[in-house]
Amino acid sequence: MDARLILTIACLSAAPALAQGFDHAHQAWDALVKKHVVVLPGGNASQLRYAELARDRAALKAYLDSLSKVSRAQFDGWAKPERKAFLVNAYNAFTVEKILTRYPDIRSIWDFGRIFGNPFKDDFFTLLGRRMTLDGIEHETLRKPGAYDDPRIHYAVNCAATGCPMLREEAYVAARLEAQLDEQAVRFLSDRSRNRFREGRLEVSNIFDWFKEDFEPRVQYFARYAKLLDYPGGAVPITFLDYDWALNDSRSSSRR
């Protein structure tokens, strides 16, 4: 573990009086992703150096412990952007920890199982005072009707897959959350390998099919990003592209 991460952990542990004991700058997670996320050419996708991050796992676990110590009452007292940033960062950090429990002997998050061992339904961590799952963060909390109602959440949570919107190279923080989420949307929708207008039809990620209720009406939704997609607007056929579930592992840390 390098000196910067050790210092980050020390600062996090030594400042219990700040923000009721929680660091809303998410400094520990910010240091980890800045160090280990690799933004790919074009800036619309990223990979993670899992092998190198595994050597900083103590720092990751310290951050996860800080998340788990937050009570439901404390969380409910925060401003909405603070709650949203907390949940998105928690989803991403716990997903990385899940991968590291099996790394390097893993090629996809689905290697844990789709029925038994399903990584999204496994309550392998504690959050807000109870055992929690990744689906619990995303579908029961972030996507709960009336809670946040923000389709950009789909561009922020990362499921450790190549087809997923990129893992951001910095922590989400309340003060810049709107700009961060806007940028994530632009990045994903600008990626021609996953979203494009071609031969009179929109060819887009399966995310827009799986969670179609979050993007309705889709014609108007895609019209907002028409320039990014080279989409002229109007009702056109929509095709959903195959989702790449391969692990988003950087080649520099992969055994391939």
C-alpha positions as CSV (number, residue, x, y, z in Angstrom):
1,M,0.0,0.0,0.0
2,D,1.5,3.4,-0.9
3,A,1.9,6.3,1.5
4,R,-0.9,8.3,0.0
5,L,-3.5,5.6,0.7
6,I,-2.1,5.0,4.2
7,L,-2.4,8.8,4.9
8,T,-6.0,8.8,3.5
9,I,-7.0,5.9,5.8
10,A,-5.4,7.7,8.8
11,C,-7.2,11.0,8.0
12,L,-10.5,9.1,7.6
13,S,-10.1,7.4,11.0
14,A,-8.9,10.6,12.8
15,A,-11.8,12.8,11.8
16,P,-14.9,11.3,13.4
17,A,-16.3,14.8,14.2
18,L,-16.5,15.7,10.5
19,A,-19.9,15.3,8.8
20,Q,-21.1,13.1,11.8
21,G,-18.1,10.8,11.3
22,F,-18.4,10.3,7.6
23,D,-16.2,11.8,4.9
24,H,-18.5,13.1,2.1
25,A,-15.5,13.8,-0.1
26,H,-15.1,10.0,-0.2
27,Q,-11.3,10.6,-0.1
28,A,-10.4,6.9,0.4
29,W,-12.4,5.7,-2.7
30,D,-11.3,8.7,-4.7
31,A,-7.6,7.8,-4.1
32,L,-8.2,4.2,-5.1
33,V,-10.0,4.9,-8.4
34,K,-7.7,7.7,-9.4
35,K,-4.8,5.2,-8.9
36,H,-6.3,2.1,-10.5
37,V,-8.9,3.1,-13.1
38,V,-7.6,3.3,-16.7
39,V,-9.6,5.5,-19.0
40,L,-9.5,4.1,-22.5
41,P,-8.8,6.1,-25.6
42,G,-11.7,8.4,-26.5
43,G,-12.6,8.8,-22.8
44,N,-15.9,6.9,-23.0
45,A,-14.9,3.6,-21.3
46,S,-12.6,2.5,-18.6
47,Q,-10.9,-0.6,-17.2
48,L,-9.7,-1.4,-13.7
49,R,-6.3,-2.7,-12.6
50,Y,-7.7,-5.4,-10.3
51,A,-4.3,-7.0,-9.7
52,E,-2.8,-3.7,-8.5
53,L,-5.9,-2.7,-6.5
54,A,-5.7,-6.1,-4.7
55,R,-2.5,-4.9,-3.2
56,D,-4.4,-1.9,-1.8
57,R,-7.2,-4.0,-0.5
58,A,-6.7,-2.9,3.1
59,A,-7.5,0.7,1.9
60,L,-10.5,-0.6,0.1
61,K,-11.8,-2.5,3.2
62,A,-11.2,0.6,5.4
63,Y,-13.4,2.6,3.0
64,L,-16.1,-0.1,2.9
65,D,-16.0,-0.2,6.7
66,S,-16.6,3.5,6.8
67,L,-19.7,3.0,4.6
68,S,-21.0,0.2,6.8
69,K,-20.8,2.3,9.9
70,V,-23.3,4.8,8.6
71,S,-26.6,4.3,10.3
72,R,-30.0,4.7,8.6
73,A,-30.8,7.7,10.8
74,Q,-27.6,9.4,9.9
75,F,-28.1,8.7,6.2
76,D,-31.6,10.1,6.3
77,G,-30.4,13.3,7.8
78,W,-28.1,14.0,4.8
79,A,-29.0,16.2,1.8
80,K,-30.3,14.3,-1.2
81,P,-27.1,14.7,-3.3
82,E,-25.0,13.3,-0.4
83,R,-27.3,10.3,-0.1
84,K,-27.1,9.7,-3.9
85,A,-23.3,10.0,-4.1
86,F,-23.0,7.7,-1.1
87,L,-25.1,5.0,-2.6
88,V,-23.4,5.1,-6.1
89,N,-20.0,4.9,-4.5
90,A,-21.0,2.1,-2.2
91,Y,-22.4,0.1,-5.2
92,N,-19.2,0.5,-7.1
93,A,-16.8,-0.1,-4.2
94,F,-18.7,-3.2,-2.9
95,T,-18.8,-4.6,-6.5
96,V,-15.0,-4.3,-6.7
97,E,-14.6,-6.0,-3.4
98,K,-16.8,-8.8,-4.6
99,I,-14.6,-9.3,-7.7
100,L,-11.5,-9.3,-5.6
101,T,-12.8,-12.2,-3.4
102,R,-12.2,-14.4,-6.5
103,Y,-9.7,-12.6,-8.5
104,P,-7.7,-13.5,-10.6
105,D,-9.7,-16.7,-11.2
106,I,-12.7,-14.8,-12.6
107,R,-13.6,-13.8,-16.2
108,S,-17.1,-12.3,-15.5
109,I,-19.1,-11.2,-12.5
110,W,-21.5,-14.0,-13.5
111,D,-18.9,-16.6,-12.6
112,F,-20.3,-16.3,-9.1
113,G,-23.6,-17.8,-10.4
114,R,-26.9,-16.7,-11.8
115,I,-29.1,-18.6,-9.4
116,F,-26.9,-19.9,-6.6
117,G,-24.3,-17.3,-5.6
118,N,-25.9,-14.6,-7.7
119,P,-23.5,-11.6,-7.0
120,F,-26.3,-9.0,-7.3
121,K,-28.6,-10.8,-4.9
122,D,-26.0,-12.0,-2.4
123,D,-26.2,-10.0,0.9
124,F,-22.4,-10.0,1.4
125,F,-22.2,-6.7,3.1
126,T,-23.8,-4.4,5.6
127,L,-25.2,-1.0,4.7
128,L,-27.5,1.4,6.5
129,G,-27.9,-1.0,9.5
130,R,-28.8,-4.2,7.6
131,R,-27.5,-6.9,5.4
132,M,-27.6,-5.5,1.8
133,T,-27.2,-6.7,-1.8
134,L,-26.1,-4.8,-4.9
135,D,-29.6,-5.1,-6.2
136,G,-30.8,-3.6,-2.9
137,I,-28.7,-0.5,-3.5
138,E,-29.7,-0.1,-7.1
139,H,-33.3,-1.3,-7.4
140,E,-34.7,-1.0,-3.9
141,T,-33.0,2.3,-3.0
142,L,-31.6,4.3,-6.0
143,R,-34.4,3.3,-8.3
144,K,-37.2,3.2,-5.7
145,P,-40.1,5.3,-7.2
146,G,-40.1,8.8,-5.8
147,A,-36.6,8.4,-4.2
148,Y,-34.3,9.9,-6.8
149,D,-36.0,9.4,-10.2
150,D,-32.8,9.9,-12.1
151,P,-32.0,7.7,-15.1
152,R,-28.4,8.9,-15.1
153,I,-27.9,6.6,-12.2
154,H,-27.5,3.8,-14.8
155,Y,-24.4,5.6,-16.2
156,A,-22.8,5.8,-12.7
157,V,-23.2,2.4,-11.1
158,N,-20.7,-0.1,-12.5
159,C,-21.2,-3.9,-12.6
160,A,-17.6,-4.8,-13.4
161,A,-18.5,-5.6,-17.0
162,T,-17.1,-4.3,-20.2
163,G,-20.6,-3.5,-21.5
164,C,-21.4,-1.5,-18.4
165,P,-21.1,2.3,-18.4
166,M,-17.6,3.1,-17.3
167,L,-16.3,3.1,-13.7
168,R,-15.5,6.7,-13.1
169,E,-11.9,7.7,-12.4
170,E,-13.0,9.7,-9.3
171,A,-15.4,9.4,-6.5
172,Y,-18.9,10.9,-6.8
173,V,-19.4,13.8,-4.5
174,A,-22.5,15.9,-3.7
175,A,-21.0,19.2,-4.6
176,R,-20.2,18.1,-8.2
177,L,-22.7,15.3,-8.6
178,E,-24.9,16.9,-11.3
179,A,-21.9,17.6,-13.5
180,Q,-20.5,14.2,-12.9
181,L,-23.7,12.4,-13.8
182,D,-24.2,14.6,-16.9
183,E,-20.7,13.7,-18.0
184,Q,-21.3,10.0,-17.5
185,A,-24.3,10.2,-19.7
186,V,-22.4,11.9,-22.5
187,R,-19.5,9.5,-22.2
188,F,-21.8,6.4,-22.5
189,L,-24.0,7.7,-25.2
190,S,-21.0,8.9,-27.2
191,D,-19.5,5.4,-27.3
192,R,-20.3,4.1,-30.8
193,S,-19.5,0.5,-29.7
194,R,-22.5,0.6,-27.4
195,N,-24.9,3.3,-28.7
196,R,-25.3,4.6,-32.3
197,F,-27.7,5.5,-35.1
198,R,-27.0,3.4,-38.2
199,E,-29.0,2.6,-41.3
200,G,-32.2,4.3,-40.1
201,R,-32.3,2.7,-36.7
202,L,-31.0,3.2,-33.2
203,E,-28.7,0.5,-32.0
204,V,-28.3,1.0,-28.2
205,S,-27.2,-0.8,-25.1
206,N,-29.5,-3.4,-23.5
207,I,-29.7,-1.1,-20.5
208,F,-32.3,0.8,-22.4
209,D,-34.4,-2.4,-22.7
210,W,-33.9,-3.8,-19.2
211,F,-34.8,-0.6,-17.5
212,K,-37.0,0.9,-20.2
213,E,-39.4,2.4,-17.6
214,D,-36.6,4.7,-16.5
215,F,-36.1,6.1,-20.0
216,E,-39.7,6.5,-21.2
217,P,-40.8,7.9,-23.5
218,R,-37.7,6.7,-25.3
219,V,-38.1,8.8,-28.4
220,Q,-37.9,12.0,-26.3
221,Y,-35.1,10.6,-24.2
222,F,-32.8,9.8,-27.1
223,A,-33.8,13.1,-28.7
224,R,-32.0,14.9,-25.8
225,Y,-28.8,13.2,-27.0
226,A,-29.4,13.3,-30.7
227,K,-26.1,15.0,-31.6
228,L,-24.1,12.4,-29.6
229,L,-25.9,9.6,-31.4
230,D,-26.0,11.2,-34.9
231,Y,-29.7,10.6,-34.5
232,P,-32.1,12.8,-36.6
233,G,-34.9,12.4,-34.1
234,G,-38.4,11.0,-34.5
235,A,-39.8,7.5,-34.2
236,V,-37.3,5.0,-35.6
237,P,-36.7,1.2,-35.0
238,I,-34.6,0.4,-31.9
239,T,-32.3,-2.5,-31.7
240,F,-30.7,-3.6,-28.5
241,L,-27.0,-4.7,-28.7
242,D,-25.6,-7.7,-27.0
243,Y,-24.2,-6.9,-23.6
244,D,-20.5,-7.7,-23.0
245,W,-20.3,-9.3,-19.5
246,A,-16.5,-9.8,-19.7
247,L,-14.7,-8.5,-16.7
248,N,-13.5,-4.9,-17.1
249,D,-10.0,-5.9,-16.2
250,S,-7.1,-3.7,-17.5
251,R,-4.8,-5.6,-19.7
252,S,-1.9,-4.5,-17.6
253,S,-3.2,-6.6,-14.7
254,S,-4.9,-9.4,-16.6
255,R,-3.5,-12.9,-17.0
256,R,-4.7,-13.0,-20.6
